[in-house]
Amino acid sequence: MATADDDALYVLTAVLLTPAQFPSVLGDDYPAACAALGLEPYAEGYGLVLGQDGAGARWTVIIDDVSLVAVAIASWDCGMEYDLSPDERTVVAALPGWPLAVATAAPGLPAPHDPEPEEGDRTPLSPPDGDGWGPAQRRLGADEVALQWADWRGQMDEAGDEGAGSGASAESAPDAGTEPAAVPEPAAVREPASEASSGPEETSAPPSRDPYDGVRRALAELRGYLEDAPPVGRVRSSFAAGEARMLRADGPGWSLVARTDDMAFVLLDDQPREVLPVARGPKLPALLEALDAMAVRPS
């Protein structure tokens, strides 16, 4: 896909769409992510190749050669060059637009733009509005917390030291560094509450609306997942430092990030840009261990 004609695709990046690893911006689970792209949720998954055609238009090419995309991503992550050129026989669909924000552009081409629509074409894919807040931004925010776990966890340690004996709470978010444009930076971090507790005594929410009601609901729904398995991909487990695992889970209106050997963070649709900590407490370890046992993992 490197010839100089309008039908060529100049590849900029690629992502996996599998049960264990998919762009969470597309949905709470793997079937939902596939449905957002009009795909069947096959167990083998897909690769999403994002690039521009010869006129500069944005396209997302979906292929069924997952291994090819995985090798390309691994090579790029190691700083190596890799010519991702999918065979046309592996192409499942070509959709206008990009579902994710891409910071680069192909040299020598017009600036990235959506292709001219033709009758019957679907609306071009586009990343969520970075100024808004909803399910997509909430899931992206949780992804960012997972990526910047050490920063967020360090903030909790600092809050604990500063609040010792004074009852002070942490109200400022850690510096998460440069984030993807579509991921809003959480604006406040609340003091940790144990999984069994009623939440902190003081919050910035109106007195009649305790934000930890949403946290308790999320934890209750997670326990429900252990009894009635959710759609595949709702709970995902990935590598973390040491012998721990990083858990990412989602449900209607909430997202959770946790380390199996530590605490958890919850983001809610109805608490824009806030990250609500859940201290380890007496019940959280067993819940995280059980979730990790049922979670899907990258192969």
ZIQUIRA-V421490 format. One record per residue. N is the residue number from 0. PHI is phi in radians with two decimals (999 if undefined). Layout:
<<N PHI> <N PHI>>
This chain:
<<0 999> <1 -2.28> <2 -1.44> <3 -1.55> <4 -2.50> <5 -1.12> <6 -1.49> <7 -1.30> <8 -2.01> <9 -1.63> <10 -1.25> <11 -1.87> <12 -2.83> <13 -2.69> <14 -2.44> <15 -1.57> <16 -2.26> <17 -2.29> <18 -0.97> <19 -1.70> <20 -2.67> <21 -2.54> <22 -1.14> <23 -1.11> <24 -1.02> <25 -1.44> <26 2.97> <27 -1.29> <28 -2.64> <29 -1.11> <30 -1.03> <31 -1.17> <32 -1.12> <33 -1.14> <34 -1.07> <35 -1.09> <36 -1.88> <37 1.27> <38 -1.95> <39 -1.39> <40 -1.40> <41 -1.14> <42 -1.08> <43 -1.23> <44 1.45> <45 -2.46> <46 -2.05> <47 -1.88> <48 -1.89> <49 -1.83> <50 -2.84> <51 -2.13> <52 -1.48> <53 -1.10> <54 -1.64> <55 1.61> <56 -1.23> <57 -1.39> <58 -2.46> <59 -1.98> <60 -1.73> <61 -1.78> <62 -2.17> <63 -1.74> <64 -1.59> <65 -1.13> <66 -1.06> <67 -1.06> <68 -1.18> <69 -1.09> <70 -1.15> <71 -1.08> <72 -1.10> <73 -1.09> <74 -1.15> <75 -1.09> <76 -1.10> <77 -1.56> <78 1.38> <79 -1.72> <80 -1.37> <81 -2.64> <82 -1.54> <83 -1.44> <84 -2.25> <85 -1.10> <86 -1.22> <87 -1.03> <88 -1.24> <89 -1.62> <90 -1.30> <91 -1.61> <92 -2.83> <93 -2.22> <94 -1.92> <95 -1.20> <96 1.54> <97 -2.23> <98 -1.39> <99 -2.14> <100 -1.31> <101 -2.09> <102 -1.46> <103 -1.82> <104 -2.54> <105 -1.25> <106 -1.19> <107 1.39> <108 -2.02> <109 -1.02> <110 -1.01> <111 -0.96> <112 -2.69> <113 -1.28> <114 -1.16> <115 -1.08> <116 -1.24> <117 -2.02> <118 -0.98> <119 1.59> <120 -1.21> <121 -1.35> <122 -1.09> <123 -1.01> <124 -1.14> <125 -2.70> <126 -1.21> <127 -1.18> <128 -1.16> <129 -1.19> <130 -1.57> <131 -1.65> <132 -2.54> <133 -2.95> <134 -0.98> <135 -1.15> <136 -1.15> <137 -1.10> <138 -1.18> <139 -1.12> <140 -1.09> <141 -1.13> <142 -1.03> <143 -1.19> <144 -1.07> <145 -1.09> <146 -1.17> <147 -1.88> <148 -0.93> <149 -1.03> <150 -1.15> <151 -1.15> <152 -1.16> <153 -1.08> <154 -1.09> <155 -1.16> <156 -1.08> <157 -1.11> <158 -1.11> <159 -1.14> <160 -1.17> <161 -1.21> <162 -1.56> <163 -1.05> <164 1.37> <165 -2.06> <166 1.27> <167 -1.22> <168 -1.99> <169 -1.56> <170 -2.02> <171 -1.96> <172 -1.40> <173 -1.22> <174 -1.28> <175 -1.49> <176 1.35> <177 -1.31> <178 -1.97> <179 -0.97> <180 -1.03> <181 -1.45> <182 -1.76> <183 -1.22> <184 -1.37> <185 -0.98> <186 -1.70> <187 -2.65> <188 -2.16> <189 -1.64> <190 -1.14> <191 -1.02> <192 -2.18> <193 -1.24> <194 -1.12> <195 -1.71> <196 -1.51> <197 -1.66> <198 1.65> <199 -1.20> <200 -1.28> <201 -2.13> <202 -2.43> <203 -1.55> <204 -1.34> <205 -0.99> <206 -0.96> <207 -1.41> <208 -2.37> <209 -1.42> <210 -1.07> <211 -1.31> <212 -1.06> <213 -1.17> <214 -1.13> <215 -1.09> <216 -1.12> <217 -1.07> <218 -1.14> <219 -1.15> <220 -1.19> <221 -1.12> <222 -1.10> <223 -1.11> <224 -1.05> <225 -1.25> <226 -1.63> <227 -2.29> <228 -1.00> <229 -1.40> <230 -0.99> <231 -1.01> <232 1.68> <233 -1.12> <234 -2.19> <235 -2.24> <236 -2.16> <237 -2.35> <238 -1.17> <239 -2.42> <240 -1.11> <241 1.21> <242 -1.76> <243 -1.42> <244 -2.17> <245 -1.73> <246 -1.82> <247 -2.23> <248 -2.39> <249 -2.40> <250 -2.79> <251 -1.04> <252 1.53> <253 -2.60> <254 -2.43> <255 -2.22> <256 -2.20> <257 -2.69> <258 -1.79> <259 -1.12> <260 -1.83> <261 -2.59> <262 -1.61> <263 -2.36> <264 -2.24> <265 -2.17> <266 -2.05> <267 -2.18> <268 -1.07> <269 -1.62> <270 -2.26> <271 -0.93> <272 1.07> <273 -1.86> <274 -1.98> <275 -1.82> <276 -1.31> <277 -2.19> <278 -1.15> <279 -1.07> <280 1.02> <281 -1.45> <282 -1.80> <283 -1.06> <284 -0.96> <285 -1.15> <286 -1.13> <287 -1.14> <288 -1.10> <289 -1.19> <290 -1.14> <291 -1.09> <292 -1.16> <293 -1.73> <294 -1.23> <295 -1.44> <296 -2.24> <297 -1.06> <298 -1.37>>
